Amino acid sequence: MGTMFQAADWFVRIRNKGGQIKITIWDKYGEKLFSDFLGPEPHTKFWNTIAKITAREVAEQIQERLPV
């Protein structure tokens, strides 16, 4: 099961796929900008990539919605 929400001008889906968290991001035109699994360390590179594609606030909103 997944969660989909709007973060600023982007749409984000967080879902559990085979026991791993997959994050997909689309722009307001429906173009997929990012789709990848949240892997082991280093998380910093992963989140910086999302922030570069979208905005720091979007990366923070996604982190807040991640399942524990």
Order of alpha helices (4+ residues) and beta strands (2+ residues): beta-beta-beta-beta-alpha-alpha
